[in-house]
Amino acid sequence: MTNTWTERWNDRYSAEEFAYGTAPNNYLKESLEKQDPGTILFPAEGEGRNAVYAAKLGWTVSAFDISSEGKNKALKLAESENVILDYQVGELETLEYQPGQFDAIALIYAHFPAEIKSSIHKTLDQYLRKGGCIIFEAFSKKHLDYLAINDKVGGPKDIASLFSMEEIQSDFPNYEIVTLEEKEIELNEGLFHNGKGSVIRFIGKKK
């Protein structure tokens, strides 16, 4: 990833207000409440709202992001909620996660650059144990139509960085599909996710 990419997120997360709020993503919240706590990884976790929520439920939480400003905000939020996060800063290939380390991986609006998003998914798969689950919500390719009407809903503006159900099936072929759908939802998450958008939702259990 380029320095420009890192600077963009450091700039967004350097403000006092939380860019996407401090409440967890609704789909993540619904999904975690149906599972027994274990070990979970949050890639591209930003300011920590989802990781902190999981920790409050009793999960052992690891997270990473390229933004040091995101980590700073996440650790402050964790301290205010009296929970602990293992939060690392760096690109995935520089981090030392272990094969089968996690019971769950939560990809919540983890929009990596288009040219590496599939390879990151395939690397993350190695860190999930057999029987573990992926929880995924991110903007679909149809989301560009929603952005054209309301840019406050947020999300990437290039179609290659957005997702299709076919891409998810290709990136995670060794999974039992529990849920895979494209859906219009109403977002109300902080400053940058507001209004109607189109998302892909996926829950998969590793075979």
N, C-alpha and C positions, 0 to 999 in steps of 0.2 A: 504494500500500500504506500502511497506517496505521502510526503510531508504535508502537501496541501490537504489531503484527506484527514490526517491527524489534526492539523490546525483548525479545520472546519469544526470538528467535534469539540476540541478544546475551547474554541470560541463560544460554541453553543452552551457548553456546560459551565462556563466561567461565571455566568450571571448568578445572582443570588437566588432568584426564583428557579424552581425545578422545571426543566424544559417540558417534561411530559407528566408533571405532577408527582406526588408521592404515593398515590393509591395504586394497587396492582392492576395490571391488565385484567379485564373481566374474564376473558377466555382462560387465561392462566389460573385465575382464582377458582373458577368452576372446575377446572381439570385437577388441580392439586387437592381440592377438598374431597375428591373421590378416591384418593390414594393414601396409602400408609407412608409416612415420612421415611426417607432414606437419604442417599447422597444425590445431589443434583448440581448440574453445571449450567450457568447462564452465560452464553457467548454474547458479545457486543452488548453488555449490560448497562452501559451508560451510568446514570445516577443512582441505580440500585433499587428502584421501587419494587421490582418483582423479586429480586434476590432477598430483600429484607422481609417481604411478605412470607416467602417460603421458610425463611429462618424462624419467623414467629410461629409457624405451624410445626416446627420441630425438625425440619430438614437440616442436614449438614450441607452447607451451601458454598460452592466455588463459583467464581465469576471472573470474566476478563473483558477488557476493552482496550482499544488503542489510546484512549484519552485519560491522561493523568488527572485532568479536572473532573472527569466523570467519577473516577475512583475516590477523589477527595470528597465529593458530594455524597457518594454511596456510603462511605465509612462514617460520615457525620450522621447520615440518616440511620445507619445501623446502631450507632451509639445512642441516639435519641430513643430508639426502640429497644435498647438493651439486648441486642443480638450480635452475633459474630459472623463476619463474612471472610472467606479466603479470596481476596480480590487481587488479581494480577493485572499488570499493564504490559501489553505487547501483542504482537501478531501470533496467531495460534501456533505456527511452526516453531516459535522460540520458547514456548511454554512446555513444562514437563508434566503433562498429565499422563496417566498410565492406562494401558489397555484394560477395558472392563471396569474402570474405576467408578463409574456412575450408574445409579439406578434410573436416572432420568436426565434428559437434556432439554432445556426450554429455550426455544428459538422464538423470541417475541420481538417482531420488527427488527430482526437481525439482517438488515440489508447490506451485505458485503458488496464490494465492487463486482460488477457483472462477470468479469473475466475470471474471478476466483471463487464465486459463490458455490459452485458445484463441488469443487475440490475441497473446500472447507467442510461442506456437509459430509463428504466421504471420509475426511480425517476425523471429524467428530464421531462418526459411527464407530470408529475403533475404540473410543473411550467409553462407550456404553456397553454394559454387560448384556448377555443374552437374557431375554425376558424383560429388559428395561424398555423405557418408552421415550419417544420423542414427542414433545408438545410444541406445536408450531402455529404461529399466526403472523402473517405478513401480507403486504399489499399484492393484489393480483395484477395481471397485465391490463385488465379492464379498468384499473384504478385511474389510468390517465384521463378517462372520460370524466371522472369525478373531480380530478384536479383542475381540469379545464373550466369547471363551473365554480369551484371553491378551492383556492390554493391553501386555505387555512387547515384543510384536512391533512396536509403534509404528505410525505412519502417521496420516493425517487421520481424524477421527471423523465427518465429514459426507460423505455420498455424492457431493455435487456436486464435491468436491475430488479425488475418486478418478476412475479412468479406465476407459473401455471400448474395445474394439477399434474400434467404430464411430466413436468420437470421434477416435481416432488417424487413421483413414482420412479423416475429414472435415478434420482439421487439416493433414494432409500429403497432399493429393490428387495432387500432381505427383511422386510417388515410385514407383519400382519396389520392390515389397515383397519383401525378401529373407527376413525373418522377421516374423511377427505372430501372437502366441499369448497366451493366458491360461493361467497355470501356477501350481500350488501349489509353493512352494519353502520351504526351511528357511533362515532367516536367523540369522547369528551375527556381527553387526557392532556392536562397542562396547557401550555401555550401553543403547541405545534401539531396536535392531533384533534381537530375539531370539525365535526360535520360528517356527512355520509361518505363512505368509502367502500371499496370492494376488496375483500381479503380472501386469501386461501387459509383454510384451517385444516390441520392435520394432526391426528394422534396415531402413532404407529408403535407396535410392540415388536421388538427385535427377535427374530427367529433364531 
